[in-house]
Amino acid sequence: MCGIIAVVGRRSGRTPPTPAQVRALLASVAVALGETGEGATDGPPPSAVEEATTALEALDALLRGGPGVHCLLTHPEVAEELAGAAGDIDDVVRRLDAELDAGAALLSGRALEARSVALVRLKDALWAVGRDRLGAARAVADLAGPDAGPAAVEGLVAVEVALAALDRLEVRGRDSAGIHLLVDGHGLDLHAPDVASLVAARSDPLFTSGAVRTPEGCLSLVYKAAAEIGELGDNSAALRRALRDDALLHRALASPTAQVTVLGHTRWASVGIVSQANAHPLNHEEQRADKGPYVTAAVNGDVDNHAALRRAHALAIPVEITCDSKVVPALVSRQLAGGGAPEDAFRRAVADLEGSMAVAANLATTPRRLCLAVRGSGQALYVGLADDSYVVASEPYGVVGETRRYVRLDGEAPHGPAGVRGQVVVLDGDGAGLAGIRRWSYDGSVLPVGADDVQVAEITTRDIDRGEHPHFLLKELFEAPRSLARTVRGRIEEVDGRVAVALDDDVLPEAVRKGLANKTLRRVLVIGQGTAAVAGQSVAAAVRAACAPSPLQVEAVLATELSGFGLDDDMSDALVVAVSQSGTTTDTNRTVDLVRARGRRWWPS
């Protein structure tokens, strides 16, 4: 399983924030949290936490994108003040957390939940400012070096967004990674001897790290890392070093008109060896004199008919490139050469691909546009709607560093009059919001994108951060005790010397209590997929033991098994508990809908 990341946008029209604006919001946070008081076991006034959170969220929005990074780089003293304030606020948040633990028994379930939710929101806002915004500024400063102009800062902000997302997407695979930059408006004289010699020295035909092309007057630069053995973060660190040390890139970004479209990928090899030649993004080039229109592409999934397509189209692919995905940019280029609109050429090319996959492609003829396609089981792409750009990723956590609003492209849902599965999308980087998104089904039927397609992510970068742990497994192991304690906080109490569970109606509705008591609910089904299904087995075992020797039937079952084989026409006698996590929600939600349609009027979760 691989991961795609892409960033395309326009030059920001926002004025960089001033130091006074940043300091005013920090002062608002300090005043609000100053009202919390020391040692108050009943917690801070809810209004104080709300006010501090709102100010931090406003600061986060102010410092996003190129204008925000430009402010922090231009005024390093502001960045230093922000870092110090973030540390002070974190101390307060830790104290509030400890006070909530100490005072949990004094709060009812509903009040405790509201207080916990408010504190989580405060933590998320602080993380966004202290880690995401300050982290982006530091990373861009490292990539850009001293005296970078506004165009260079904005271009490298897009690069940093992609690199940070690649780090998070490494849960999808890490044997190789790559990032491609298509720079237009660079102002370089590509025929000047010094520039031409630099380009010629980097004309590697296998498009490995450092390779350069000059299609349509643009500058195409690719950076790759590949290693079968390594640690999480190694690949992005190698990419950062290559970008930081690339004098040609920095010359191109020095132009005030330079703009960058970024396409990145992290790979878990399924077809083809682990090598830089097989690492994505790949370009269209074949071993023939007619080079064709320039295309770069990254693919998640497998092209099942890649060998047949090679033969059918006589693709002259270098023998060193053994991955199946190389056929994708090659076929798109062939279609472009045949004429017609670029989006039609792209759609025709991906329609010939068999298998489950997501594709992102950048065409040099339209440098500030991205072509996307998804089709097949489990395939999706998320188009994040940032202020001045689109951030595309294979998972929501790839976009939430810049925006929580996104449009999900689903590869399984049928579209168009014929019910064709899959979607093709073109993002216009010069556009904004939904107006810059055009979408079709695979048969060419127009699929309008409207406000109802916009979703809001419930996760943040804090949720996917592995901290100082080298692996996510270690993070989960070390954090498990505290996570469990937080989960049961205020819900386990002592009554007459015995441990009892205290759940209010929001958690365990009165209708469920009555149904279990009067035996109209005769069975409990705990459903999930993957790891969530394993957790469901533990839930079922605990409920079964707690209810023994009751005749209540308690069973853990895969969501797909229940929806496929276990549904009765009338499910009103069943209490179905859904356990879900990222990556398994679709199957579980579908089962929930099917059970609801068979008599289940409420749904505990």
N, C-alpha and C positions, 0 to 999 in steps of 0.2 A: 504494500500500500504506500503510495507516494503522496506528496503534497505540492500543490500549486500556490504560488503567490504572485500577484501582479499589481502594479500601481500606475495609473494613468490620470493625468489631470491638467489643469490650466494654471497659468500664472496667477497667484493670489492677488485679489484687489484689496485685501484687508491691510490697514495700516498696522505696523508692528505696535504692540502695546507699550506703554511708557512705564518707566520705573514707578511712577506715582500710582498708576492703576494697580500694579502688582502689590505694592505696599499697602494700599487701601484695603484690598481684599484680605491680605494677611492680618491686618489690624482688626478687621471684622471677625476673623476666626479667633484671634486672641481674646477679644472682648467677650465673645460668646462662650468660649471654653473657660474663661476666667470666672464664670458664674456657676461652675459645677460644684465648687466647694470641696474641701478635703474630707475624706473618710465618711461620706454620706452613703450608708449602705442601701438606701432606697434609690440611689442613682441620681444623675443630674436631671435638671428640668428638661423635659422633652423638647421644649422650645429652644433651649440653648444648643442641644445637639443638632437640631434641625437647622438653626441659623448658621452654625459652623459648617455643616455639610453643604448647605447651599452656597456659601462663600467659596469653599474649596472647589465645588463643581464649576462655579463661574470662573475661577482661576484656571482650572484645567482647560476649559473651553478657550479661554483667552490665550493660553500658551501653546495651543495645538498648531501643527503645520509650520510652514516656513516663517510666517510673521512671528510666531511665538518663539521659535528657535533663534531667529534673528535678534529678538530682544535680549534673550539670555546670553547670546554670544557677544553682542555689542555692549552689554552692561554686565560684565562678570561679577560685579559687586552685588547685583540683584540676584544672580544665581547663587552666590554664596549666602546671602540673606535667606533665600528660599530654602536652601539645604538646612540651614540652622533652624529655621522655623519648623520645617518638616520633622526634624528630630525632636523638637520640643512638643509638637502636637502628638507625635507618636508616644511620648512618655505619658501624656494625658490620656490617650486612648487606652494604653495598657492599664493605667490606674482605673479607668472606667470599667474595663473588662473585669478586672479583679473585684471591683466593688459589686458588679452585677453578679459574679459568682457568689460572693459573700451574702448578698441580699436576695438571692433567687427565691428562698423560701418565703419571703415577705410579699412576693408578687403572685397574682393569679396567672394561670396559663396564658390567657389572652394578653394581659399586661406585660408579662415576661416576653412573650413572642414579639410584641410591638417594640419593646425596649431593645431586644436582640437585633431585630431587623434594622432599627435606626442606627445601632452601633456598627453593624455590617456596612451600611451605606456610608457612614463616616469613614470607616477603614478603607473602603473602595475609593472614595474621593481623595483621601490622603495618599493612597498608593499611586493613583493616577498622576498627582502633582509631583510627589517625591521621587517616584521611580520612572514612570513613563515620560513625563515632560522633562525633568532634569536629566534622565538617562538619555533621551533622544538628543538633547543639546550637547551633552558630553561626547556622545558617539559621533555626531556630525562634526564637532570641533576636531575630533581625532582624524576623521576622514578628510576633512577639508584643509587642515593646516591653517596657518595664519593668513589674514588679509583676504579671506574668501568673500566674493561679492554676493549680492542678493540672489542672482541666478544660480550660482554655485550652491548656496545654502539651500534654496528650494529644491534643486535637483538632488542634492545629497540627503535631504530630508526624505524624499521618496525612496532613495536607496536604503536609508536606515529603517524606514517602515518595513521594507521587504526583508531586510536582514533580521530584524527583530522577530518578524513573523516566522521566518525560516527556523529560527531557534525554537519557537513554540511548536512548529509543525514537525519537528524532528521526532515526535512521538509516532509519526507515520513512517519513519524510515530515515536512516542516516548514513548509508554506505557511500553516498555521494550527494553533492549539492552544486547548484550553479545559479548564476544570476547574469542576465543579459541586459545591457543598457542600449537603447536606441536614442541617440542624441541628435536633435535637429536644431537649427538656428545657432550652430556652434561657431560660425564665423571664421573657420579655418579655411585657408586656401589649400585644398587637397592636392593641388598640382605643384605647390611649392616644394623645392627639393628636400628641405628638412622634414616637412610633414610626410611627403611621399616616401621618404626613406624609412621613417618610423612605421608607417603602415605596411610597407613591403616586408619589413623585418618580422611582422606579426601576422603573416598571411597563412598560418597553419591550415592545411586543407582539412584536417580532422576537427577543426573548431574546438580545440582544447583551450585550457585557461590562458588568457592573454590574447587570444586571436582577435583580429580587427578586420572589419570590412567597411566599405564606403558606399553603400547602396543609395541611389536616389539623392546623392549629396549629403546623406546623413552619416553619422558615425556609429557603427555597430561594434560593441565591445563585450566580450564574454569572459567570465571568471568562473573557474570550476575547481572542485576538490573531490577526490575519490580515494577511499581507503576502506578495506574490508574490516579492519580492526581500528578502533578509536573510541573516544569518549564523546558524549553529547557536547555540542558547542565547538568541537574541533573544526568542523567544516566552515561554520560561519566565521570563526577566527581567521582561518586561512583566506577566506574571501575578503574579509576586511583588510588584511595586510596587502593583498593584491590591489585592491581599490585605492588604498591610501598611498601606495607607492607608484601609481600609474601617472606619469607626467603627462602623457597624451590626453588622458581623461581630464586632468585639471586644466590643461590648456583649452580644451573644448568648453568646459564649464565657465571659463573666465569671461566668455562672451555674455553681454547683458541680455541677449535674446535666446540663449541656450535653454532648451527644455528636454526633459528626460522621461522616457517611458521605460518602466522596469518590468521584467518578466523573470521569475525565479522558480526554483524547484528543489525539493529534497526527495531523494530516491531510495526505494527499497527494491533492489533488482529482482525481477522475475524472469525477464527474457534478456539475455545478453550479460556479459561479464561486468564486473565492477571496474570501470575505467573512466577516464576523463572523456574519451571519445564517445562513450555511451551515456555520459551524464547529460541531463537536460539543463537548460534549453538547447535544442538542436536546430540547425538551420537546414534550408532546403537543398543545399548544394549537392550535386551529383558529379560523377567523373565523366563529364562531357563538356564540349566546347560551349554549347548554349546554356548559359547559367540560369536563365529564367528570372522572373520577378522574385525579389528577396523576401523570405519568410523565416521567422523563428517561431518555435512552438515548444510547449511543455505539456506532457501528458500524464494523467493519473489513470491507471488501469491497464488493460492489455488489449492490443490490436490482434484479435484472434486470427484474422485472415491476412496478416502482414506478408507472409511468404507468397500467397496467391497474388496479392497486389503488386509485389515486386516483379513477379513474372508477367502479369497481365499488362503492366505499364512499362515493362523493360527498364525499371529503375536501376540506374548505375550507381549503387551505393558502395562506398569504399568497404573493403572486406574487414577493416578494423572496427567498423561500426556494426555491432551484432544485435543491438536492441531492436525491438519491434516498432518503436515509436518514430524512428527516422522516416518512415513512409509518410507520416502525417504532414510535415512541412513540405516534403517533396511533392505530394499530391496537390496540396493547396497551391503551390507555385505552378504546377502544370495547369490547374484549372484557371488560375489568373492569366496565364499566357494565352488561354483560349478566348479571353475577352469577357466583357460583362462587368457588373458591379462587384467590387471586392467581397461584399458580404454574400453574394450569390455564389461566387467561386468557392468561398470557404464552406458554405452550406453543402454544396455539391460534393466537395471533397470528403467532409466528415460523414456524409450519408453513405459513402462506400465502405466505411469502417465497420467491422463486425466485432462485437464484444461490449463489455461494460467499461466506459471510460469518460473522463472529463478532459477537455482540451482548451488550452489558452494559446492564442497566436497573435503575433505582432507583424504587420505587413509594412514594409518600408515605403510603399506607395501612399499609405495613410499612417504616418508615424505616431500620431496621437490618438490612435484608436486601438482597441483591443477586440479581437474576435473570440468568443467563448462558445463551447458546446458541451452539453452533458447528455448522456444517454446510458441507461442500464441500471441494474439493481445496485442500490447503495451509493449511486453517484450523485454528487451535488457540488455546486460552487456557490459561494456567498459573496455578493457584491455589496461591499460596504459603502455607504453614502457619506463621505467626509465633506468638509466645507468646500474644498477646491479640488477634490480628486475622488476617484473610485479606487477602493482597495479590494482586490479579489483574492479569496483564499478558499482552500478546500474544507476549512472548518471555521466556525464563528470566532474561535479564539485567535485566528489569524488576522481578523479585522478590528477586534475590539480595542486595540491599542490606539486607534484613531477615531473610531466611531462605533456606537452600539446599534445604529440603524443599518439594516441591510435588506437586500432582496435575495431570497434563496431560489436558486435554479435547480429544479428537481429533475433527475434523469429518468424517473420511473413513471411519473404522472402522464396520462395520455392527453394530447392536445390536438386542436384542430378538428375539422369535421370528420376526418377519418380515424380519429383517436390515435394518432401517431405518437409514440413515446419519444421524449427527448426535446431539448430546446437549443436554439442557436441565438446568441445575443451579441450585439455590437455595442460597445461603450465608446462614446465620443468624449474624449478628454477635454475638448473645448466647450462642452456643454456643462450642465449642472443638474444635480439631482436626477429625478426620474425623467426629465426632458431629454437627457443625453443617453437614455437606454432604449434601444430598439430590440424587439424579440420576435422570433418566428419559431414555428414547429419545424421538424425535419422535412416536412413536405412543402414548406414555403408559406404556410398559413400564418398570417400576422397574429401575434399574441400581444395585445396591448399590456403595458405595465402601468399600474395605477397605485394609488395610495394604499389600497387593500393588500398589495403585495409586500409592503414594508413591514418588517418585523423588528422588534427590539430585543437585543441579546440580554439574557439574564446572567451571563458570566462576565468576568473582567479578566485582565491580564494577571491579576492577583491569584485567580483560581488555577491558572496553569503554570505559575512560576514554581520552579523546583528549588529555588533558594540556593543554599550552599551545598545541597546534596548532589552528588554526581549522577544519580539516577532517580527517576520518579518513584521506583519501587521503594528506595530508602526513604524518600520523602513521606510516602504513605505510611510506612512502618513507624517512623518516628512521630508522625503527627496523629496516628490512629488513637492513642489514649486520650489526647486532648480533644480530638474531634468527637469521640464517643461521649466524653464528659459534657461537652457543649450541647450535644444532641439531647441528652437526658436532663440537662439543667432545668430545675424547676418542675420536672415531670416525675421524679422519684422522691417519695417522702416517707416518713416513718409515722405509722398510725398504731397506737396501742402496742408499741414495741415490735411491730412488724413492718416490713418494707411494702409500700403500696404504690401503685401507679396513679398519678393525678393528671388526667387529660380532660380538657374542656370540650365543649361541643364543636369547636372549630377543628379539632383533631379527631375526635370520636363522636360523630353526631348522635343525637338522642334516638333517631330512628334506627341506627345500628344497634345501640344498646338494647332497645326494646325488641328488635328482631332476634337478637341472640338470646334474650331472656325468655321470650315466648316461643322460641324454636321455629319461627317462620323463616329464619335464616338457618339452614341445615348444613351448609357447607361453606368453607373458606378456601378460596383459590388464590395462591400467591403467584403472580406471573412476572416474567422478565425475560430478557435475552442476554446471552453472554455472561459477563461477570455479575450483572444485576440478577440473573437467574440463580447464580450460586448464592448470592446474598439472600434471595428469596427462599432457598432451601433452609437456611438458618432461621429465617422468620417463621416458616411453616413448622419447623421442629420445635421452636420455642412456644408457639401458640398451641401446638398439639400437646406438649407436656403440661402447659399451664391449665389446659381445659380437661385433661384426663380426670376421671373416666367418662367424661361427657360423650354422648353419641355424635357430637359435632364432627363432621368430616373435614379434615384439614389436609391440603395437598399443595405441593409446589409443582408448577407446570410451566413449560416454555410458552411464551405468549403465542408463538406461531403454531404450537401444537394445539393450544386451546382454540384458536381461531380456525385452524384447519380441520380439527377432528373432534373437539370437545364441546362445541356449543349445542345447547338444547334450544328448542323454539321458545321456551320460557326459562329465563335465567333469574327470575325474581327471588328464588330461594338461595341464591349464591352471593356471598360477600367476596368481591374480587379486589385484592390489594395489588396495586401495580408498583413494581420497583424498577426504576429506570436510571440511566446515566447517558452521557453524551455518546453518540454512536449507535445506541440501541433503541432510541426513543420511537422511531417511526413504526416498527413492528408492534411495539407495546401499545402505542396510541391507537393503532388500527384495531387491535383486539379490544381495547377499551370502548371504542365506538361501536363495535359489533355487539358487545355485551349490553351496552346501554340500549341499543335498539331492540333488545330481547327482554325488556322489562325491568332493567335496573335503573331506577330513577335518580339515585344519588351515588356519588363515587368518592369514597374516602381515599386518601393518598398519603 
